[in-house]
Every structure is written in C-alpha cells, then in structure tokens.
Amino acid sequence: MAITTFESCKRRKRTPKIFTIHSFATPASPMDGPFRDNIRLFLQECSEKEDYIVENNLVWCTLFLSETNGVVFPLYIVEQNVQQSSDPFCDLCRCVGWSHHFVSKRRYHLIIPENLKWSRPLNMDSIEFDTHLLHGVIHCNGFGHLLSINGTKDYSDYLCGEELMNLWDCLCSCLRTQKISVHDLLMKRGMDHRLLHAVAYGCSWFGDWGYKFCHGSFGVTEHMYNRAIQILRSLDLDKIIHDYSKTSRGRMIQQIINCYMNASETQLKNPLGKNTNHEYDSFESFVAKSNSRWNAQRLEYTAKIIVNILVEHARTNSGASVTRQELRDEARKHVGDTGLIDFLLKTIHKTVVEDRIVRRSINPITKLLEFYLQDVQKAEFTETKTESHSVTPTPETGRDVYGDMLKLYKNVLLGYPESHPVSLATRTILNSKNFVKEWQFKGSREDNLSRLICRVMPSYDELMTELSRPLPPGELVVVQPRATVGEMISAVQCALRDTYCIMDKFVVSDVKMRKSEEDQDRVWSGEVRSCDVEVEVRGCGLDLSTELRYEGGAENWTVDCVCGAKDDDGERMVACEICQVWQHTRCNSIDDHEHVPCVFLCRTCKAKLKK
C-alpha cells in the first residue's frame, strides 16, 4: 500500500523525519539518562517544534509510519509548565496512590488526535479531550498516566488499539519512564473489557503489555482480585448450563454454549477461554483419598446405585438434576446402610463411575445441594453429547458472535444472584480499574556511567511540622565515571531543582550512601553502574511556603469507609459533616445517579448523636 502523506508535511520549512516504532528507538545520542533528560533529547532529535502554542505551552510533532498499512500519522507532544497552569495538581496521582509525590515542574502530554484532526493544530482544549486515539501524560520525574486508547473503528480507520499500545509502550521504554498507571474503563460492544479479558486470559487487556493490579476500589485488594479471576476462569460450561437449567434463560444459554462447543476445534471449558485440564478423578482415586471405613466393593456398589438413579431421573425429567434428599431417599430402597449413603453423598464429586462423572452444585435459586451426571466423552470434547444437554441451537444462534457474547455476559457473568461466588468475583473485577507498569533500568558496562537513586531526607522539624505525608520515591541521577564528591553533589542538586517545585532553591549539603563505605568508594570510582544504589540527600532550602508541594493537593483527606478503603480510589465520596471523614456514597446507600445530601452524617456520628 502506498504511503499516505501527512498533509501538514507540505507546509513545513524543511522535510521532517518519519520514524517507525523501531527506528526512533535508536537516536543519534543514546537515551541512557533519566526521563527528564531523555524527553528533551527526544524532542531535539526526533521532533519538530510547531509554530503555535497551546495555553502558553510549547508543542512538538513527531511523524510515525505505520508498518501495518503505510499510513503516516502525527504524535504531538505538549510541554506543560505546571507553575503557570490553572490546575497544577494531579488528580490521577491522587487516585492511583501517588498523592505524596512532590509536584513536578513539567508534564508532557503525548497525543495522537483523531484521523480528521491529524493536519490541524491542537487547540486550547486538546489536553482535556478524551477522544484522542492516544493520550498519555508523563511528569518530568518519570511517573505518568495513560489517559486514553481509542483504537476501534469508531475512532480510527488506520490505527488499531494494539498498534497504539505498542507505540506507547515503546515510547515509555525508550524514554525510561519509572511507572505508568492506567484507569481501565475500556468497553467493547457494551461490555466491560477488563472483565471479558480477565475471564479469557487471566488479566486485563493492558496486562498483555505488563500492567499489573495497582489497587482496587471499595476495599478490593490484590489477593481478592487474583482470587476472583481464579473463580471465573474455573467456571465450567456444564456448570453454567446446570445452574440455569430451571430458569427462563436456561434454554437460550444452553443453545449458545452448544453452538460454539460444536463449532470449536478445541475443547471449550469456560465462557470465554480454553482449558484442557481434566478436573475429575477416577473412582479408584476417590476410594484411595476417601479414607473410608467401608471397603472398595461396597463403595463402588453404592456409587453405581446412585448413578443408576441419576440416569433414570435424567431420562424421565429431561436431564434435570436431583436434590440430595431425593437421591438419599431413592438410594435407601436399594442400600440398607444409611451411613454409607450419607458418606458418599457428602464426599463424591467430579468422580467417574461407569463412564459418567458424578457432579454436585448449589442451585442458585433454591439454594439446595443437587446432583447430576456428565458424560466422560463430552468432558473430553468429542462429538458425543449427554442427553441432559441435547438442546439444538436455533438458526439464529452463531450468526452474531458479539450478540451471543453479550447475552452470555449479561445472563451469566452478571446474571447470578448477588451472594453467589460468581457474582462476587465479577463485582471484584469490575471494582479493579487501576493498573500500573514499572520499568527497571540498569546501565550497561558499555556506557560506563554511575546511576544513583537519590532520596531527599528532610530535617526532623520539617517532617514533624510540614512534610506529614510519606516521603516520595527517589530521583534517578546519572553522573560520569569517577566523579568527585563535589561533582556528585552538583549533579544531584541540579536534578532536584530541575524536577520539583518545592526544591527550586534547594541546596545539597551531603550525599550519603545507604550501603557500606566500600560500596561508596566503588560509586566514586565509577565501578557501580546499576540503578539499585540508593543515596540519602540532605540539605536546606525546601520551599515549605509553596502551595505546589504534593501532587494530591494541599488538602489532607482522611478516608475510612465501611468497605475497608483507607485512601482515595477515584470513586465518588462524601465527607461526614461532623468528623470530616470521607466514605463512598455507594457504601452509604447513595446511588451514583443520586445527589449527595447537603448534610451527611456517617454511621458512627449518627450513633453518637442518638446516645
């Protein structure tokens, strides 16, 4: 396909460079320093300054060539001066847990607009739009946020989401960012993509590029999130059919599942993914594990009686399952030892008896324990089907894949009762929206540079009176090999002044290694080239009078919600009129579409008033 020329190229004073994702990663000068230096080098060597400004901020443009279809598209970079901005604080940092970071002096907005706006200048509102194909913002300390990825046909005819993410990830890697967060609100045909992707692949869509769980809303922890994924990925298709067999939606769900099981060339086990692991035991294995006082012959005889009862019941009742009490009553007609019957009904599950698997589950409607059979051959996905799942798909099933997926999404993932484990797991994943990726960079022996992570240690008085929040992460400083102590102090001081508003006039008096004197001698001699060397920096001149102190703003929020949340998680909150503690509106029975009451009292303060 011929290259589509970017129209604004014709109006430029000189022919601009056009990069691919791989070619820009090898500039003339290596990007071996921290992000604040690398972004300047990138703008100098790979970008061209535009002849206009956006809200008094300079704008650069880099042209990229899509290796997929030959289209040339622009990447705009806006350098935002925080000290001149009307909104100097970062709500995204606050919601992702970085509210204690010092305010950085500059933010860099990386923007790929919609197709129709590729040849138009950015305007005053460009850094606020959420319709860009790609929009990310990175603070000059290397921490940033991916704001939007819109790679669907509704936004672009040329660039897909995967290509945009590959470009973004490559940019972050080459520029050596520290951490990038993303608030995952991606939707696909009316379905939450983070839920679909978690069921199918065990992670969010962004997890394909290394983004991991950061923190959840409404008290969700990483352990809860991982457990929820395990529950949904272990949800068996036959279990779904069985759970909904007595509901009005059961036939429709069964038709859809059978249609795609028949069409698939491999074994389908869960609603959206594949799993070929057999989750059942032979009867011999069951006997060995049971540690029963009955011998194997009596156990097998009783188990066969149970299977025969289930087979007859399935034949006469169109595959319906049998409650525990009904099965027990029928078995007593053939086996006199009720203790033996009770033992089997208590322990047998996912066990093969005469080429059938005995399974049990809790009916989501009646809450009763029920038993049913599954054919072994069907479990191994051959063309054989058991009588209990013999519903023939209608001609309409299978014609609209997304339509069928939406039906399963609404009726299965969102269709179980609120107290059911599937419903709880689904809600946990939907309440997990914040993900983060961290880059760990280490120098090579070829560059022969010393890299230090410098953490500023304020004085005791400053910590007790002014700097009440946790100390922010250290700053990466790169120095030439065998630098003197004076050169080291000068480099650290320049880096801190260049990065943070609160350190505009900071004077470094001492740089102390957090390791042994031997390691310190190795740093001064240029022998240490990795990023794991931490340095404590002491000095004076922190601007404690500036309002531009913390990215989360000047206000100190106290969050203590009944769901367990102890920090702002980006969800809507309300503060108690008496104690000023913030809680989620949803956790206080205030729906998202309702207005927050003018006077809100938390449960604790209400109880105190009643007393």
C-alpha positions as CSV (number, residue, x, y, z in Angstrom):
1,M,0.0,0.0,0.0
2,A,1.3,3.5,-0.9
3,I,2.3,5.8,1.9
4,T,-0.4,8.3,2.8
5,T,1.3,11.7,3.1
6,F,0.6,13.7,6.2
7,E,-0.8,17.0,4.8
8,S,1.0,19.3,7.2
9,C,4.4,18.0,5.9
10,K,3.9,20.1,2.8
11,R,3.7,23.3,4.9
12,R,6.8,22.7,6.9
13,K,10.0,24.6,6.4
14,R,12.1,21.5,6.0
15,T,11.3,17.9,5.2
16,P,10.5,16.3,8.5
17,K,11.8,12.9,9.6
18,I,9.4,10.0,9.5
19,F,10.0,7.2,12.1
20,T,8.7,3.7,12.6
21,I,8.2,2.3,16.0
22,H,11.7,0.7,15.9
23,S,13.7,3.3,14.2
24,F,13.1,6.2,16.6
25,A,14.3,3.9,19.4
26,T,17.9,4.4,18.1
27,P,18.5,8.2,18.1
28,A,21.9,9.7,17.3
29,S,22.5,10.3,21.0
30,P,21.7,7.3,23.3
31,M,18.9,7.9,25.9
32,D,20.8,6.5,28.9
33,G,19.7,9.1,31.4
34,P,16.5,9.7,33.4
35,F,13.2,10.6,31.7
36,R,13.6,14.4,32.3
37,D,16.8,14.3,30.1
38,N,15.6,11.7,27.6
39,I,12.4,13.6,26.7
40,R,14.4,16.7,25.9
41,L,16.8,14.7,23.8
42,F,13.8,13.1,22.0
43,L,12.2,16.5,21.3
44,Q,15.6,17.8,20.0
45,E,16.4,14.8,17.7
46,C,13.1,13.3,16.8
47,S,10.6,16.1,16.8
48,E,9.9,19.4,15.2
49,K,8.6,22.4,17.1
50,E,5.2,23.7,16.0
51,D,4.7,27.4,15.1
52,Y,2.0,27.9,17.7
53,I,1.4,27.3,21.4
54,V,-1.4,25.8,23.5
55,E,-2.2,27.7,26.7
56,N,1.3,29.2,26.7
57,N,2.8,25.7,26.3
58,L,5.2,24.7,23.5
59,V,4.1,22.0,21.1
60,W,6.3,19.5,19.1
61,C,5.3,17.0,16.5
62,T,6.9,13.6,15.5
63,L,5.7,11.7,12.4
64,F,5.4,8.0,12.5
65,L,4.9,5.4,9.8
66,S,2.5,2.6,10.4
67,E,4.3,-0.6,9.3
68,T,0.9,-2.3,9.0
69,N,-0.7,-0.1,6.3
70,G,1.8,2.6,5.4
71,V,-0.1,5.5,6.9
72,V,1.9,8.4,8.2
73,F,0.4,9.9,11.4
74,P,1.5,12.6,13.9
75,L,2.4,12.3,17.6
76,Y,2.1,15.7,19.3
77,I,3.9,16.5,22.5
78,V,2.8,19.4,24.7
79,E,5.2,20.6,27.4
80,Q,3.0,21.9,30.1
81,N,4.6,24.3,32.6
82,V,2.9,23.3,35.9
83,Q,3.8,26.6,37.7
84,Q,1.8,28.5,35.1
85,S,-1.1,26.1,34.9
86,S,-4.5,26.8,36.3
87,D,-4.6,23.2,37.5
88,P,-1.2,22.4,38.9
89,F,-2.2,19.3,40.9
90,C,-2.7,15.8,39.5
91,D,-6.0,14.1,40.3
92,L,-4.6,10.9,38.6
93,C,-1.7,10.7,41.0
94,R,-4.1,11.1,43.9
95,C,-6.4,8.3,42.7
96,V,-3.6,5.9,42.0
97,G,-1.8,6.3,45.3
98,W,0.9,8.8,44.4
99,S,-0.6,11.9,46.2
100,H,2.5,12.1,48.3
101,H,4.8,12.8,45.3
102,F,6.2,16.2,45.1
103,V,4.7,18.4,42.4
104,S,6.9,18.1,39.2
105,K,7.7,21.3,37.3
106,R,6.7,19.9,33.9
107,R,4.2,17.5,32.4
108,Y,4.4,16.1,28.9
109,H,1.2,15.3,27.1
110,L,1.7,12.8,24.2
111,I,-1.3,13.0,21.9
112,I,-2.4,11.3,18.6
113,P,-5.6,13.0,17.6
114,E,-8.5,11.5,15.6
115,N,-7.9,11.0,11.9
116,L,-9.7,14.1,10.8
117,K,-7.5,16.3,13.1
118,W,-4.1,15.0,12.0
119,S,-3.4,18.0,9.9
120,R,-5.0,20.6,12.3
121,P,-3.2,22.4,15.1
122,L,-4.0,21.5,18.6
123,N,-6.3,23.9,20.4
124,M,-6.9,25.1,23.9
125,D,-8.9,22.1,25.0
126,S,-6.7,19.4,23.4
127,I,-5.1,18.3,26.6
128,E,-8.6,17.8,28.1
129,F,-10.1,15.7,25.3
130,D,-10.9,12.0,25.8
131,T,-11.5,11.3,22.1
132,H,-7.8,11.2,21.1
133,L,-6.6,7.9,19.6
134,L,-3.8,8.1,22.2
135,H,-3.3,10.4,25.1
136,G,-0.8,10.0,27.9
137,V,0.7,12.4,30.3
138,I,4.1,11.9,32.0
139,H,5.6,14.0,34.8
140,C,9.2,15.0,34.4
141,N,10.1,12.7,37.2
142,G,9.1,9.7,35.0
143,F,5.8,8.9,36.6
144,G,2.8,9.1,34.3
145,H,-0.6,8.1,33.3
146,L,-2.1,6.6,30.1
147,L,-5.4,8.5,29.8
148,S,-7.0,7.0,26.7
149,I,-6.5,4.4,23.9
150,N,-9.2,4.6,21.2
151,G,-8.2,2.1,18.5
152,T,-11.7,1.0,17.4
153,K,-13.3,1.6,14.0
154,D,-15.4,4.3,15.6
155,Y,-12.3,6.5,16.1
156,S,-9.8,5.4,13.5
157,D,-9.7,3.7,10.1
158,Y,-6.0,3.2,10.2
159,L,-4.6,2.5,13.7
160,C,-5.8,-0.3,15.9
161,G,-5.6,-0.5,19.7
162,E,-2.7,-3.0,19.7
163,E,-0.6,-0.8,17.4
164,L,-1.2,2.3,19.5
165,M,-0.3,0.3,22.7
166,N,2.9,-1.0,21.1
167,L,3.9,2.6,20.2
168,W,3.1,3.9,23.7
169,D,5.0,1.0,25.4
170,C,8.0,1.6,23.2
171,L,8.0,5.3,23.9
172,C,7.8,4.7,27.7
173,S,10.6,2.1,27.4
174,C,13.0,4.3,25.3
175,L,12.3,7.4,27.3
176,R,12.9,5.4,30.5
177,T,9.8,6.2,32.5
178,Q,9.6,4.9,36.0
179,K,5.9,4.0,36.5
180,I,2.8,4.4,34.3
181,S,-0.7,4.0,35.5
182,V,-3.9,3.4,33.6
183,H,-7.5,3.7,34.7
184,D,-9.1,0.8,32.7
185,L,-12.6,1.8,31.6
186,L,-12.4,0.2,28.2
187,M,-15.8,-1.0,26.8
188,K,-16.4,-3.4,23.9
189,R,-19.9,-3.5,22.5
190,G,-21.4,-2.6,25.8
191,M,-19.3,-5.0,27.8
192,D,-16.5,-4.1,30.3
193,H,-13.3,-5.3,28.6
194,R,-11.4,-5.8,31.8
195,L,-13.9,-8.4,32.8
196,L,-14.0,-10.2,29.5
197,H,-10.2,-10.3,29.2
198,A,-9.8,-11.4,32.8
199,V,-12.1,-14.4,32.2
200,A,-10.4,-15.3,28.9
201,Y,-6.8,-14.6,29.7
202,G,-6.4,-14.1,33.4
203,C,-5.5,-10.4,33.3
204,S,-6.7,-7.1,31.9
205,W,-6.2,-6.1,28.3
206,F,-3.3,-3.9,29.4
207,G,-1.8,-6.9,31.2
208,D,-0.6,-8.0,27.7
209,W,1.9,-5.1,28.0
210,G,2.9,-5.8,31.6
211,Y,0.4,-3.6,33.5
212,K,-0.4,-5.2,36.9
213,F,-3.0,-4.7,39.6
214,C,-2.3,-1.4,41.4
215,H,-5.3,-1.1,43.8
216,G,-9.0,-1.7,43.7
217,S,-12.0,0.4,44.6
218,F,-14.3,-0.3,47.6
219,G,-11.6,-2.1,49.5
220,V,-10.6,-4.6,46.8
221,T,-7.1,-6.0,47.4
222,E,-4.7,-7.7,45.0
223,H,-5.4,-11.1,46.7
224,M,-9.2,-10.6,46.2
225,Y,-8.6,-9.6,42.6
226,N,-6.5,-12.7,41.8
227,R,-8.9,-15.0,43.6
228,A,-11.8,-13.5,41.6
229,I,-10.0,-14.3,38.4
230,Q,-9.4,-17.9,39.5
231,I,-13.1,-18.3,40.3
232,L,-14.3,-17.1,36.9
233,R,-11.7,-18.9,34.9
234,S,-12.7,-22.2,36.7
235,L,-16.4,-21.7,35.8
236,D,-17.3,-24.8,33.8
237,L,-19.7,-24.6,30.9
238,D,-21.6,-27.6,32.0
239,K,-21.9,-26.0,35.5
240,I,-23.4,-22.9,33.9
241,I,-25.9,-25.0,31.9
242,H,-26.8,-26.8,35.1
243,D,-27.2,-23.7,37.2
244,Y,-29.6,-22.1,34.8
245,S,-31.4,-25.3,33.7
246,K,-34.5,-24.3,35.8
247,T,-34.6,-20.7,34.8
248,S,-36.3,-18.9,31.9
249,R,-32.9,-18.1,30.5
250,G,-31.6,-21.6,30.7
251,R,-32.6,-22.7,27.2
252,M,-31.1,-19.7,25.5
253,I,-27.8,-20.0,27.4
254,Q,-27.6,-23.7,26.6
255,Q,-28.3,-23.1,22.9
256,I,-25.5,-20.5,22.7
257,I,-23.0,-22.7,24.5
258,N,-23.8,-25.8,22.5
259,C,-23.5,-23.9,19.2
260,Y,-19.9,-22.8,20.0
261,M,-18.9,-26.1,21.5
262,N,-19.9,-27.8,18.3
263,A,-18.1,-25.2,16.1
264,S,-14.8,-25.1,18.2
265,E,-11.9,-27.3,17.1
266,T,-10.6,-27.5,20.6
267,Q,-12.1,-28.1,24.0
268,L,-14.1,-25.2,25.4
269,K,-14.3,-25.2,29.2
270,N,-15.1,-21.7,30.4
271,P,-17.3,-19.0,28.9
272,L,-14.6,-17.1,27.0
273,G,-11.4,-19.2,27.2
274,K,-9.9,-22.7,26.7
275,N,-8.7,-25.1,29.3
276,T,-7.8,-28.7,28.6
277,N,-7.1,-29.8,32.1
278,H,-9.4,-32.6,33.3
279,E,-10.9,-31.7,36.7
280,Y,-12.3,-35.1,37.7
281,D,-10.9,-38.3,39.5
282,S,-11.3,-41.9,38.7
283,F,-13.3,-44.0,41.2
284,E,-10.1,-45.8,42.3
285,S,-8.5,-42.4,43.1
286,F,-11.6,-41.4,45.0
287,V,-11.5,-44.5,47.1
288,A,-7.8,-44.0,47.9
289,K,-8.4,-40.5,49.0
290,S,-11.6,-41.1,51.0
291,N,-10.0,-43.0,53.9
292,S,-13.4,-44.7,54.4
293,R,-14.3,-47.4,56.9
294,W,-16.2,-49.2,54.1
295,N,-14.3,-51.3,51.6
296,A,-14.0,-50.5,47.9
297,Q,-16.6,-53.1,46.8
298,R,-19.3,-51.6,49.0
299,L,-18.4,-48.1,48.0
300,E,-18.5,-49.0,44.3
301,Y,-21.8,-50.9,44.6
302,T,-23.5,-47.9,46.3
303,A,-21.9,-45.4,43.8
304,K,-23.4,-47.4,40.9
305,I,-26.8,-47.3,42.6
306,I,-26.5,-43.5,42.8
307,V,-25.5,-43.3,39.1
308,N,-28.4,-45.5,38.0
309,I,-30.9,-43.3,40.0
310,L,-29.4,-40.2,38.3
311,V,-29.6,-41.8,34.9
312,E,-33.2,-42.8,35.3
313,H,-34.1,-39.4,36.7
314,A,-32.4,-37.6,33.8
315,R,-34.2,-39.8,31.3
316,T,-37.7,-39.2,32.7
317,N,-37.2,-35.5,33.7
318,S,-35.3,-34.1,30.6
319,G,-31.9,-34.0,32.2
320,A,-33.0,-32.3,35.5
321,S,-30.7,-32.7,38.5
322,V,-31.7,-34.4,41.7
323,T,-31.7,-32.9,45.2
324,R,-29.6,-34.5,47.9
325,Q,-32.7,-35.5,49.9
326,E,-34.4,-37.1,46.9
327,L,-31.3,-39.0,45.9
328,R,-30.9,-40.2,49.5
329,D,-34.5,-41.4,49.7
330,E,-34.2,-43.4,46.4
331,A,-30.8,-44.9,47.4
332,R,-32.2,-46.2,50.7
333,K,-34.6,-48.5,48.7
334,H,-31.5,-50.4,47.5
335,V,-28.9,-49.9,50.2
336,G,-29.7,-50.5,53.9
337,D,-26.7,-48.7,55.3
338,T,-27.7,-45.0,55.5
339,G,-24.3,-44.1,56.9
340,L,-22.7,-45.4,53.7
341,I,-25.2,-43.4,51.6
342,D,-24.6,-40.2,53.6
343,F,-20.8,-40.7,53.3
344,L,-20.9,-40.9,49.5
345,L,-23.3,-38.0,49.1
346,K,-21.0,-35.9,51.3
347,T,-17.8,-36.7,49.6
348,I,-18.4,-37.8,46.0
349,H,-17.9,-35.0,43.4
350,K,-16.3,-34.9,40.0
351,T,-15.8,-38.6,40.2
352,V,-16.0,-41.1,37.3
353,V,-18.4,-44.0,37.9
354,E,-19.2,-46.3,34.8
355,D,-18.1,-43.7,32.2
356,R,-20.1,-40.9,33.9
357,I,-18.9,-38.1,36.1
358,V,-20.9,-37.5,39.3
359,R,-21.1,-33.8,40.0
360,R,-22.9,-31.6,42.5
361,S,-23.6,-28.0,43.0
362,I,-25.7,-25.5,44.8
363,N,-28.9,-24.4,42.9
364,P,-28.7,-20.6,42.7
365,I,-32.5,-20.4,43.0
366,T,-33.4,-22.9,45.7
367,K,-30.0,-22.9,47.5
368,L,-30.3,-26.7,47.7
369,L,-27.5,-29.2,47.0
370,E,-28.2,-31.0,43.7
371,F,-26.5,-33.9,41.9
372,Y,-26.2,-34.5,38.2
373,L,-24.2,-36.5,35.7
374,Q,-21.8,-35.6,32.9
375,D,-20.6,-37.9,30.2
376,V,-16.8,-38.5,30.3
377,Q,-16.6,-38.3,26.5
378,K,-18.3,-35.0,26.5
379,A,-16.0,-33.7,29.1
380,E,-13.1,-34.6,26.8
381,F,-15.0,-32.8,24.0
382,T,-15.8,-35.4,21.4
383,E,-18.9,-35.3,19.2
384,T,-20.8,-37.3,21.8
385,K,-23.3,-35.3,23.9
386,T,-25.2,-36.5,27.0
387,E,-29.0,-36.5,27.0
388,S,-29.1,-33.8,29.6
389,H,-27.5,-31.2,27.2
390,S,-29.2,-32.2,23.9
391,V,-30.9,-28.8,23.1
392,T,-30.4,-28.0,19.4
393,P,-29.2,-24.4,18.7
394,T,-31.6,-22.3,16.8
395,P,-30.7,-21.0,13.3
396,E,-30.2,-17.5,14.7
397,T,-27.5,-18.7,17.2
398,G,-24.0,-18.3,15.9
399,R,-24.8,-15.6,13.3
400,D,-23.8,-12.7,15.6
401,V,-20.8,-13.6,17.7
402,Y,-20.8,-10.3,19.6
403,G,-24.6,-10.6,20.2
404,D,-24.2,-14.1,21.6
405,M,-21.3,-12.9,23.8
406,L,-23.3,-10.0,25.1
407,K,-26.1,-12.4,26.1
408,L,-23.7,-14.6,28.0
409,Y,-22.1,-11.6,29.5
410,K,-25.4,-10.2,30.9
411,N,-27.0,-13.6,31.7
412,V,-24.0,-15.4,33.1
413,L,-21.3,-13.1,34.4
414,L,-23.9,-10.5,35.5
415,G,-26.8,-12.9,36.0
416,Y,-26.0,-14.9,39.1
417,P,-27.6,-13.9,42.5
418,E,-25.7,-11.2,44.4
419,S,-24.5,-13.6,47.1
420,H,-23.2,-16.2,44.6
421,P,-19.4,-16.6,44.2
422,V,-19.6,-15.8,40.5
423,S,-21.4,-12.6,41.2
424,L,-19.0,-11.6,43.9
425,A,-16.0,-12.4,41.7
426,T,-17.5,-10.4,38.8
427,R,-18.1,-7.4,41.1
428,T,-14.5,-7.6,42.4
429,I,-13.0,-7.4,38.9
430,L,-15.3,-4.6,37.9
431,N,-14.1,-2.7,41.0
432,S,-10.5,-3.2,39.9
433,K,-9.8,-0.4,37.5
434,N,-6.3,0.8,38.4
435,F,-3.3,-0.9,36.9
436,V,0.4,0.1,36.7
437,K,3.6,-0.9,34.9
438,E,7.0,-0.3,36.4
439,W,10.2,-0.2,34.4
440,Q,13.5,-1.2,35.9
441,F,16.5,0.1,34.0
442,K,20.1,-0.8,34.6
443,G,23.1,0.6,32.9
444,S,25.3,-1.5,30.6
445,R,29.0,-1.9,31.0
446,E,29.4,-0.1,27.7
447,D,28.0,3.3,28.8
448,N,30.4,3.3,31.8
449,L,28.1,5.6,33.8
450,S,27.1,5.7,37.5
451,R,23.4,5.7,38.3
452,L,22.0,6.6,41.7
453,I,18.6,6.8,43.3
454,C,18.6,9.9,45.4
455,R,16.1,10.3,48.2
456,V,15.9,13.7,49.9
457,M,15.8,13.3,53.7
458,P,14.2,16.4,55.3
459,S,15.1,17.6,58.8
460,Y,13.3,16.4,61.9
461,D,11.4,19.7,62.3
462,E,10.3,19.6,58.6
463,L,9.0,16.1,58.9
464,M,7.1,16.8,62.2
465,T,5.5,20.2,61.2
466,E,5.3,20.4,57.4
467,L,6.0,17.2,55.5
468,S,3.5,14.9,57.1
469,R,2.9,12.6,54.2
470,P,5.2,9.6,53.3
471,L,8.4,10.5,51.6
472,P,8.2,10.3,47.7
473,P,10.3,7.9,45.7
474,G,13.9,8.7,44.9
475,E,15.1,10.6,41.9
476,L,17.4,9.0,39.3
477,V,20.7,10.9,38.8
478,V,23.3,9.8,36.3
479,V,26.9,11.0,36.6
480,Q,30.1,10.4,34.7
481,P,32.5,7.8,35.9
482,R,34.9,8.6,38.7
483,A,33.0,11.8,39.5
484,T,34.3,13.7,42.6
485,V,32.1,14.3,45.6
486,G,31.6,17.9,44.6
487,E,30.6,16.9,41.1
488,M,28.2,14.4,42.5
489,I,26.6,16.9,44.8
490,S,26.3,19.4,42.0
491,A,24.6,16.9,39.7
492,V,22.1,15.9,42.4
493,Q,21.3,19.5,43.2
494,C,20.7,20.4,39.6
495,A,18.5,17.3,39.0
496,L,16.3,18.1,42.1
497,R,16.0,21.8,41.2
498,D,15.1,20.9,37.6
499,T,12.4,18.4,38.7
500,Y,10.4,19.6,41.7
501,C,8.7,23.0,42.6
502,I,9.4,22.6,46.3
503,M,13.2,22.2,45.5
504,D,13.6,25.2,43.3
505,K,16.2,26.7,45.6
506,F,17.3,23.5,47.4
507,V,21.0,23.4,48.4
508,V,22.5,19.9,48.8
509,S,25.0,19.7,51.6
510,D,25.6,16.0,51.9
511,V,25.2,12.8,49.8
512,K,25.4,9.7,51.8
513,M,25.4,6.1,50.6
514,R,22.9,3.8,52.3
515,K,25.4,0.9,51.9
516,S,28.9,0.3,53.2
517,E,31.9,2.6,52.7
518,E,33.3,0.0,50.3
519,D,30.2,0.4,48.1
520,Q,30.6,4.2,48.4
521,D,34.2,4.0,47.2
522,R,33.0,1.9,44.2
523,V,30.5,4.6,43.2
524,W,33.1,7.4,43.4
525,S,35.4,5.3,41.3
526,G,32.7,4.7,38.6
527,E,32.5,0.9,39.2
528,V,28.8,0.9,40.1
529,R,26.5,1.3,37.1
530,S,23.2,-0.2,38.2
531,C,20.1,1.6,39.4
532,D,19.9,-0.1,42.8
533,V,22.4,2.1,44.5
534,E,20.4,4.3,46.9
535,V,21.7,7.6,48.2
536,E,20.4,9.8,51.1
537,V,20.5,13.5,50.2
538,R,20.5,16.2,52.9
539,G,20.4,19.9,52.6
540,C,18.4,23.1,53.1
541,G,16.2,25.4,51.2
542,L,13.0,23.4,50.7
543,D,10.2,25.8,49.8
544,L,7.7,24.9,52.5
545,S,5.6,28.0,51.8
546,T,4.7,27.0,48.3
547,E,1.3,25.5,47.6
548,L,2.8,23.3,45.0
549,R,4.0,20.7,47.4
550,Y,2.2,17.5,46.8
551,E,0.6,16.2,43.6
552,G,-2.5,15.2,45.5
553,G,-3.1,18.9,46.5
554,A,-2.8,20.8,49.8
555,E,-5.8,19.2,51.5
556,N,-5.3,16.2,53.8
557,W,-8.1,13.8,53.2
558,T,-9.0,11.1,55.8
559,V,-10.7,8.1,54.2
560,D,-12.2,5.4,56.3
561,C,-15.1,3.7,54.6
562,V,-17.1,0.7,55.8
563,C,-15.8,-1.3,52.8
564,G,-12.3,-1.1,54.1
565,A,-10.9,1.7,51.9
566,K,-8.3,3.9,53.6
567,D,-7.4,6.1,50.6
568,D,-9.0,7.9,47.7
569,D,-9.6,5.3,45.0
570,G,-11.2,7.5,42.4
571,E,-14.8,6.6,43.3
572,R,-17.4,9.1,44.4
573,M,-17.2,10.0,48.1
574,V,-18.9,12.2,50.7
575,A,-17.5,13.7,53.9
576,C,-19.2,13.5,57.2
577,E,-20.3,16.9,58.4
578,I,-19.1,16.2,62.0
579,C,-15.9,14.1,61.8
580,Q,-14.9,15.1,58.2
581,V,-14.0,11.5,57.3
582,W,-14.7,10.6,53.7
583,Q,-16.7,7.5,52.7
584,H,-18.0,6.1,49.4
585,T,-21.5,7.3,48.5
586,R,-22.3,3.8,47.2
587,C,-21.4,2.2,50.6
588,N,-23.8,4.6,52.2
589,S,-26.8,3.6,50.0
590,I,-26.4,6.7,47.8
591,D,-26.7,5.6,44.2
592,D,-24.4,7.1,41.6
593,H,-27.2,8.9,39.9
594,E,-28.5,10.5,43.2
595,H,-27.4,13.8,44.5
596,V,-25.2,13.8,47.6
597,P,-27.2,15.2,50.6
598,C,-26.4,18.7,51.8
599,V,-25.7,17.4,55.3
600,F,-24.2,13.9,55.5
601,L,-23.5,12.1,58.8
602,C,-21.6,8.8,58.9
603,R,-22.9,5.9,60.9
604,T,-20.5,6.4,63.8
605,C,-21.5,10.0,64.3
606,K,-25.2,9.2,63.9
607,A,-24.8,6.6,66.7
608,K,-23.1,9.1,68.9
609,L,-25.9,11.6,68.4
610,K,-28.5,9.1,69.2
611,K,-26.8,8.4,72.6
